Amino acid sequence: MSSLRALEIVTYIEGSHDVVVEVEDLDLDNFRTAARVAGFIRRKRGEQLRATDGVSP
């Protein structure tokens, strides 16, 4: 995957799924397949919910 394509995917995920992709998240394994992207989005949403609710992981 080219770095430009990766940036397009990250931008799409952030814009359409209301998640923030951090530098630490930029592991190619998070974006190799649609299933992995979906899992990544679910994890990020869960992290963000826990952060706003004050619940520890």
PDB file of N, CA, C and O in Angstrom:
ATOM      1  N   MET A   1       0.850  -1.166   0.000  1.00  0.00           N
ATOM      2  CA  MET A   1       0.000   0.000   0.000  1.00  0.00           C
ATOM      3  C   MET A   1       0.900   1.234   0.000  1.00  0.00           C
ATOM      4  O   MET A   1       1.889   1.293   0.730  1.00  0.00           O
ATOM      5  N   SER A   2       0.552   2.198  -0.810  1.00  0.00           N
ATOM      6  CA  SER A   2       1.347   3.424  -0.849  1.00  0.00           C
ATOM      7  C   SER A   2       0.968   4.317   0.329  1.00  0.00           C
ATOM      8  O   SER A   2      -0.119   4.190   0.894  1.00  0.00           O
ATOM      9  N   SER A   3       1.862   5.207   0.685  1.00  0.00           N
ATOM     10  CA  SER A   3       1.598   6.101   1.807  1.00  0.00           C
ATOM     11  C   SER A   3       0.441   7.051   1.489  1.00  0.00           C
ATOM     12  O   SER A   3      -0.300   7.444   2.390  1.00  0.00           O
ATOM     13  N   LEU A   4       0.284   7.418   0.231  1.00  0.00           N
ATOM     14  CA  LEU A   4      -0.833   8.280  -0.158  1.00  0.00           C
ATOM     15  C   LEU A   4      -2.159   7.556   0.037  1.00  0.00           C
ATOM     16  O   LEU A   4      -3.117   8.140   0.544  1.00  0.00           O
ATOM     17  N   ARG A   5      -2.218   6.294  -0.360  1.00  0.00           N
ATOM     18  CA  ARG A   5      -3.445   5.505  -0.190  1.00  0.00           C
ATOM     19  C   ARG A   5      -3.749   5.328   1.296  1.00  0.00           C
ATOM     20  O   ARG A   5      -4.906   5.413   1.706  1.00  0.00           O
ATOM     21  N   ALA A   6      -2.732   5.084   2.093  1.00  0.00           N
ATOM     22  CA  ALA A   6      -2.930   4.939   3.534  1.00  0.00           C
ATOM     23  C   ALA A   6      -3.509   6.223   4.125  1.00  0.00           C
ATOM     24  O   ALA A   6      -4.412   6.171   4.959  1.00  0.00           O
ATOM     25  N   LEU A   7      -2.998   7.363   3.698  1.00  0.00           N
ATOM     26  CA  LEU A   7      -3.505   8.645   4.178  1.00  0.00           C
ATOM     27  C   LEU A   7      -4.965   8.840   3.770  1.00  0.00           C
ATOM     28  O   LEU A   7      -5.763   9.358   4.551  1.00  0.00           O
ATOM     29  N   GLU A   8      -5.312   8.432   2.566  1.00  0.00           N
ATOM     30  CA  GLU A   8      -6.709   8.524   2.116  1.00  0.00           C
ATOM     31  C   GLU A   8      -7.616   7.669   2.994  1.00  0.00           C
ATOM     32  O   GLU A   8      -8.713   8.098   3.352  1.00  0.00           O
ATOM     33  N   ILE A   9      -7.173   6.475   3.339  1.00  0.00           N
ATOM     34  CA  ILE A   9      -7.969   5.580   4.184  1.00  0.00           C
ATOM     35  C   ILE A   9      -8.145   6.186   5.565  1.00  0.00           C
ATOM     36  O   ILE A   9      -9.253   6.203   6.101  1.00  0.00           O
ATOM     37  N   VAL A  10      -7.064   6.681   6.143  1.00  0.00           N
ATOM     38  CA  VAL A  10      -7.130   7.292   7.473  1.00  0.00           C
ATOM     39  C   VAL A  10      -8.068   8.492   7.461  1.00  0.00           C
ATOM     40  O   VAL A  10      -8.884   8.643   8.370  1.00  0.00           O
ATOM     41  N   THR A  11      -7.968   9.334   6.464  1.00  0.00           N
ATOM     42  CA  THR A  11      -8.830  10.505   6.348  1.00  0.00           C
ATOM     43  C   THR A  11     -10.292  10.099   6.229  1.00  0.00           C
ATOM     44  O   THR A  11     -11.163  10.713   6.847  1.00  0.00           O
ATOM     45  N   TYR A  12     -10.562   9.074   5.444  1.00  0.00           N
ATOM     46  CA  TYR A  12     -11.929   8.580   5.292  1.00  0.00           C
ATOM     47  C   TYR A  12     -12.462   8.052   6.631  1.00  0.00           C
ATOM     48  O   TYR A  12     -13.584   8.369   7.024  1.00  0.00           O
ATOM     49  N   ILE A  13     -11.666   7.260   7.313  1.00  0.00           N
ATOM     50  CA  ILE A  13     -12.097   6.681   8.590  1.00  0.00           C
ATOM     51  C   ILE A  13     -12.412   7.787   9.595  1.00  0.00           C
ATOM     52  O   ILE A  13     -13.440   7.742  10.271  1.00  0.00           O
ATOM     53  N   GLU A  14     -11.533   8.769   9.692  1.00  0.00           N
ATOM     54  CA  GLU A  14     -11.757   9.851  10.645  1.00  0.00           C
ATOM     55  C   GLU A  14     -13.013  10.652  10.295  1.00  0.00           C
ATOM     56  O   GLU A  14     -13.789  11.019  11.178  1.00  0.00           O
ATOM     57  N   GLY A  15     -13.202  10.916   9.015  1.00  0.00           N
ATOM     58  CA  GLY A  15     -14.336  11.736   8.601  1.00  0.00           C
ATOM     59  C   GLY A  15     -15.674  11.036   8.644  1.00  0.00           C
ATOM     60  O   GLY A  15     -16.691  11.666   8.935  1.00  0.00           O
ATOM     61  N   SER A  16     -15.694   9.759   8.364  1.00  0.00           N
ATOM     62  CA  SER A  16     -16.974   9.071   8.253  1.00  0.00           C
ATOM     63  C   SER A  16     -17.351   8.247   9.484  1.00  0.00           C
ATOM     64  O   SER A  16     -18.505   7.840   9.622  1.00  0.00           O
ATOM     65  N   HIS A  17     -16.403   7.998  10.372  1.00  0.00           N
ATOM     66  CA  HIS A  17     -16.690   7.141  11.522  1.00  0.00           C
ATOM     67  C   HIS A  17     -16.437   7.838  12.855  1.00  0.00           C
ATOM     68  O   HIS A  17     -16.503   7.204  13.909  1.00  0.00           O
ATOM     69  N   ASP A  18     -16.150   9.123  12.818  1.00  0.00           N
ATOM     70  CA  ASP A  18     -16.004   9.925  14.026  1.00  0.00           C
ATOM     71  C   ASP A  18     -14.997   9.327  15.010  1.00  0.00           C
ATOM     72  O   ASP A  18     -15.260   9.233  16.209  1.00  0.00           O
ATOM     73  N   VAL A  19     -13.850   8.930  14.482  1.00  0.00           N
ATOM     74  CA  VAL A  19     -12.750   8.472  15.330  1.00  0.00           C
ATOM     75  C   VAL A  19     -11.501   9.272  14.986  1.00  0.00           C
ATOM     76  O   VAL A  19     -11.388   9.832  13.896  1.00  0.00           O
ATOM     77  N   VAL A  20     -10.577   9.317  15.919  1.00  0.00           N
ATOM     78  CA  VAL A  20      -9.300   9.994  15.702  1.00  0.00           C
ATOM     79  C   VAL A  20      -8.226   8.924  15.585  1.00  0.00           C
ATOM     80  O   VAL A  20      -8.048   8.109  16.490  1.00  0.00           O
ATOM     81  N   VAL A  21      -7.513   8.931  14.469  1.00  0.00           N
ATOM     82  CA  VAL A  21      -6.424   7.983  14.256  1.00  0.00           C
ATOM     83  C   VAL A  21      -5.138   8.648  14.741  1.00  0.00           C
ATOM     84  O   VAL A  21      -4.685   9.646  14.181  1.00  0.00           O
ATOM     85  N   GLU A  22      -4.569   8.079  15.783  1.00  0.00           N
ATOM     86  CA  GLU A  22      -3.351   8.618  16.378  1.00  0.00           C
ATOM     87  C   GLU A  22      -2.126   8.041  15.658  1.00  0.00           C
ATOM     88  O   GLU A  22      -2.230   7.049  14.937  1.00  0.00           O
ATOM     89  N   VAL A  23      -0.989   8.663  15.859  1.00  0.00           N
ATOM     90  CA  VAL A  23       0.260   8.183  15.267  1.00  0.00           C
ATOM     91  C   VAL A  23       0.510   6.732  15.664  1.00  0.00           C
ATOM     92  O   VAL A  23       0.972   5.933  14.850  1.00  0.00           O
ATOM     93  N   GLU A  24       0.204   6.391  16.921  1.00  0.00           N
ATOM     94  CA  GLU A  24       0.416   5.026  17.403  1.00  0.00           C
ATOM     95  C   GLU A  24      -0.453   4.003  16.656  1.00  0.00           C
ATOM     96  O   GLU A  24      -0.125   2.816  16.630  1.00  0.00           O
ATOM     97  N   ASP A  25      -1.551   4.457  16.051  1.00  0.00           N
ATOM     98  CA  ASP A  25      -2.482   3.573  15.336  1.00  0.00           C
ATOM     99  C   ASP A  25      -2.024   3.259  13.919  1.00  0.00           C
ATOM    100  O   ASP A  25      -2.597   2.388  13.264  1.00  0.00           O
ATOM    101  N   LEU A  26      -1.011   3.948  13.443  1.00  0.00           N
ATOM    102  CA  LEU A  26      -0.607   3.826  12.041  1.00  0.00           C
ATOM    103  C   LEU A  26       0.220   2.570  11.786  1.00  0.00           C
ATOM    104  O   LEU A  26       1.346   2.627  11.291  1.00  0.00           O
ATOM    105  N   ASP A  27      -0.368   1.452  12.136  1.00  0.00           N
ATOM    106  CA  ASP A  27       0.208   0.138  11.884  1.00  0.00           C
ATOM    107  C   ASP A  27      -0.527  -0.444  10.677  1.00  0.00           C
ATOM    108  O   ASP A  27      -1.754  -0.534  10.686  1.00  0.00           O
ATOM    109  N   LEU A  28       0.198  -0.832   9.661  1.00  0.00           N
ATOM    110  CA  LEU A  28      -0.421  -1.325   8.434  1.00  0.00           C
ATOM    111  C   LEU A  28      -1.390  -2.466   8.702  1.00  0.00           C
ATOM    112  O   LEU A  28      -2.365  -2.626   7.968  1.00  0.00           O
ATOM    113  N   ASP A  29      -1.144  -3.261   9.736  1.00  0.00           N
ATOM    114  CA  ASP A  29      -2.045  -4.368  10.057  1.00  0.00           C
ATOM    115  C   ASP A  29      -3.458  -3.890  10.398  1.00  0.00           C
ATOM    116  O   ASP A  29      -4.414  -4.646  10.228  1.00  0.00           O
ATOM    117  N   ASN A  30      -3.605  -2.674  10.866  1.00  0.00           N
ATOM    118  CA  ASN A  30      -4.939  -2.131  11.166  1.00  0.00           C
ATOM    119  C   ASN A  30      -5.759  -1.877   9.909  1.00  0.00           C
ATOM    120  O   ASN A  30      -6.977  -1.723   9.988  1.00  0.00           O
ATOM    121  N   PHE A  31      -5.105  -1.831   8.742  1.00  0.00           N
ATOM    122  CA  PHE A  31      -5.773  -1.377   7.526  1.00  0.00           C
ATOM    123  C   PHE A  31      -5.650  -2.337   6.350  1.00  0.00           C
ATOM    124  O   PHE A  31      -5.996  -1.968   5.228  1.00  0.00           O
ATOM    125  N   ARG A  32      -5.169  -3.552   6.570  1.00  0.00           N
ATOM    126  CA  ARG A  32      -4.930  -4.506   5.480  1.00  0.00           C
ATOM    127  C   ARG A  32      -6.207  -5.017   4.812  1.00  0.00           C
ATOM    128  O   ARG A  32      -6.235  -5.216   3.598  1.00  0.00           O
ATOM    129  N   THR A  33      -7.261  -5.228   5.600  1.00  0.00           N
ATOM    130  CA  THR A  33      -8.512  -5.756   5.061  1.00  0.00           C
ATOM    131  C   THR A  33      -9.679  -4.954   5.626  1.00  0.00           C
ATOM    132  O   THR A  33      -9.529  -4.225   6.607  1.00  0.00           O
ATOM    133  N   ALA A  34     -10.832  -5.095   5.002  1.00  0.00           N
ATOM    134  CA  ALA A  34     -12.030  -4.409   5.495  1.00  0.00           C
ATOM    135  C   ALA A  34     -12.372  -4.878   6.905  1.00  0.00           C
ATOM    136  O   ALA A  34     -12.793  -4.074   7.736  1.00  0.00           O
ATOM    137  N   ALA A  35     -12.197  -6.156   7.180  1.00  0.00           N
ATOM    138  CA  ALA A  35     -12.492  -6.690   8.510  1.00  0.00           C
ATOM    139  C   ALA A  35     -11.576  -6.065   9.559  1.00  0.00           C
ATOM    140  O   ALA A  35     -12.024  -5.748  10.661  1.00  0.00           O
ATOM    141  N   ARG A  36     -10.317  -5.888   9.232  1.00  0.00           N
ATOM    142  CA  ARG A  36      -9.378  -5.280  10.185  1.00  0.00           C
ATOM    143  C   ARG A  36      -9.693  -3.804  10.398  1.00  0.00           C
ATOM    144  O   ARG A  36      -9.572  -3.300  11.515  1.00  0.00           O
ATOM    145  N   VAL A  37     -10.094  -3.112   9.344  1.00  0.00           N
ATOM    146  CA  VAL A  37     -10.481  -1.707   9.485  1.00  0.00           C
ATOM    147  C   VAL A  37     -11.707  -1.609  10.388  1.00  0.00           C
ATOM    148  O   VAL A  37     -11.766  -0.744  11.262  1.00  0.00           O
ATOM    149  N   ALA A  38     -12.685  -2.491  10.183  1.00  0.00           N
ATOM    150  CA  ALA A  38     -13.893  -2.487  11.007  1.00  0.00           C
ATOM    151  C   ALA A  38     -13.540  -2.747  12.474  1.00  0.00           C
ATOM    152  O   ALA A  38     -14.068  -2.080  13.364  1.00  0.00           O
ATOM    153  N   GLY A  39     -12.662  -3.697  12.728  1.00  0.00           N
ATOM    154  CA  GLY A  39     -12.231  -3.983  14.090  1.00  0.00           C
ATOM    155  C   GLY A  39     -11.506  -2.799  14.711  1.00  0.00           C
ATOM    156  O   GLY A  39     -11.707  -2.479  15.883  1.00  0.00           O
ATOM    157  N   PHE A  40     -10.663  -2.157  13.918  1.00  0.00           N
ATOM    158  CA  PHE A  40      -9.944  -0.969  14.377  1.00  0.00           C
ATOM    159  C   PHE A  40     -10.935   0.126  14.783  1.00  0.00           C
ATOM    160  O   PHE A  40     -10.784   0.743  15.838  1.00  0.00           O
ATOM    161  N   ILE A  41     -11.940   0.363  13.949  1.00  0.00           N
ATOM    162  CA  ILE A  41     -12.937   1.400  14.239  1.00  0.00           C
ATOM    163  C   ILE A  41     -13.691   1.055  15.521  1.00  0.00           C
ATOM    164  O   ILE A  41     -13.910   1.934  16.355  1.00  0.00           O
ATOM    165  N   ARG A  42     -14.089  -0.197  15.695  1.00  0.00           N
ATOM    166  CA  ARG A  42     -14.783  -0.605  16.921  1.00  0.00           C
ATOM    167  C   ARG A  42     -13.902  -0.375  18.150  1.00  0.00           C
ATOM    168  O   ARG A  42     -14.377   0.122  19.171  1.00  0.00           O
ATOM    169  N   ARG A  43     -12.628  -0.734  18.052  1.00  0.00           N
ATOM    170  CA  ARG A  43     -11.713  -0.528  19.189  1.00  0.00           C
ATOM    171  C   ARG A  43     -11.559   0.956  19.511  1.00  0.00           C
ATOM    172  O   ARG A  43     -11.603   1.354  20.675  1.00  0.00           O
ATOM    173  N   LYS A  44     -11.380   1.765  18.480  1.00  0.00           N
ATOM    174  CA  LYS A  44     -11.194   3.201  18.693  1.00  0.00           C
ATOM    175  C   LYS A  44     -12.441   3.831  19.304  1.00  0.00           C
ATOM    176  O   LYS A  44     -12.335   4.662  20.205  1.00  0.00           O
ATOM    177  N   ARG A  45     -13.606   3.447  18.828  1.00  0.00           N
ATOM    178  CA  ARG A  45     -14.843   3.985  19.407  1.00  0.00           C
ATOM    179  C   ARG A  45     -14.956   3.585  20.871  1.00  0.00           C
ATOM    180  O   ARG A  45     -15.365   4.389  21.709  1.00  0.00           O
ATOM    181  N   GLY A  46     -14.596   2.348  21.178  1.00  0.00           N
ATOM    182  CA  GLY A  46     -14.627   1.885  22.556  1.00  0.00           C
ATOM    183  C   GLY A  46     -13.666   2.668  23.434  1.00  0.00           C
ATOM    184  O   GLY A  46     -14.006   3.033  24.560  1.00  0.00           O
ATOM    185  N   GLU A  47     -12.469   2.928  22.926  1.00  0.00           N
ATOM    186  CA  GLU A  47     -11.483   3.709  23.674  1.00  0.00           C
ATOM    187  C   GLU A  47     -11.998   5.118  23.925  1.00  0.00           C
ATOM    188  O   GLU A  47     -11.864   5.650  25.027  1.00  0.00           O
ATOM    189  N   GLN A  48     -12.587   5.718  22.897  1.00  0.00           N
ATOM    190  CA  GLN A  48     -13.060   7.084  23.021  1.00  0.00           C
ATOM    191  C   GLN A  48     -14.244   7.167  23.981  1.00  0.00           C
ATOM    192  O   GLN A  48     -14.364   8.135  24.731  1.00  0.00           O
ATOM    193  N   LEU A  49     -15.124   6.156  23.964  1.00  0.00           N
ATOM    194  CA  LEU A  49     -16.241   6.131  24.905  1.00  0.00           C
ATOM    195  C   LEU A  49     -15.744   6.008  26.337  1.00  0.00           C
ATOM    196  O   LEU A  49     -16.229   6.705  27.229  1.00  0.00           O
ATOM    197  N   ARG A  50     -14.772   5.121  26.559  1.00  0.00           N
ATOM    198  CA  ARG A  50     -14.224   4.944  27.910  1.00  0.00           C
ATOM    199  C   ARG A  50     -13.563   6.233  28.378  1.00  0.00           C
ATOM    200  O   ARG A  50     -13.668   6.589  29.551  1.00  0.00           O
ATOM    201  N   ALA A  51     -12.890   6.931  27.484  1.00  0.00           N
ATOM    202  CA  ALA A  51     -12.203   8.176  27.858  1.00  0.00           C
ATOM    203  C   ALA A  51     -13.212   9.263  28.251  1.00  0.00           C
ATOM    204  O   ALA A  51     -12.959  10.027  29.182  1.00  0.00           O
ATOM    205  N   THR A  52     -14.333   9.339  27.562  1.00  0.00           N
ATOM    206  CA  THR A  52     -15.308  10.380  27.875  1.00  0.00           C
ATOM    207  C   THR A  52     -16.186  10.009  29.058  1.00  0.00           C
ATOM    208  O   THR A  52     -16.723  10.890  29.730  1.00  0.00           O
ATOM    209  N   ASP A  53     -16.338   8.717  29.321  1.00  0.00           N
ATOM    210  CA  ASP A  53     -17.158   8.270  30.451  1.00  0.00           C
ATOM    211  C   ASP A  53     -16.352   8.159  31.742  1.00  0.00           C
ATOM    212  O   ASP A  53     -16.923   7.990  32.820  1.00  0.00           O
ATOM    213  N   GLY A  54     -15.034   8.254  31.637  1.00  0.00           N
ATOM    214  CA  GLY A  54     -14.190   8.141  32.805  1.00  0.00           C
ATOM    215  C   GLY A  54     -14.028   6.705  33.284  1.00  0.00           C
ATOM    216  O   GLY A  54     -13.612   6.472  34.419  1.00  0.00           O
ATOM    217  N   VAL A  55     -14.353   5.747  32.434  1.00  0.00           N
ATOM    218  CA  VAL A  55     -14.232   4.348  32.790  1.00  0.00           C
ATOM    219  C   VAL A  55     -12.867   3.864  32.362  1.00  0.00           C
ATOM    220  O   VAL A  55     -12.437   4.142  31.243  1.00  0.00           O
ATOM    221  N   SER A  56     -12.184   3.155  33.219  1.00  0.00           N
ATOM    222  CA  SER A  56     -10.858   2.638  32.856  1.00  0.00           C
ATOM    223  C   SER A  56     -11.011   1.373  32.021  1.00  0.00           C
ATOM    224  O   SER A  56     -11.989   0.642  32.183  1.00  0.00           O
ATOM    225  N   PRO A  57     -10.050   1.102  31.122  1.00  0.00           N
ATOM    226  CA  PRO A  57     -10.148  -0.053  30.235  1.00  0.00           C
ATOM    227  C   PRO A  57     -10.114  -1.381  30.956  1.00  0.00           C
ATOM    228  O   PRO A  57     -10.189  -2.432  30.319  1.00  0.00           O
TER     229      PRO A  57
END
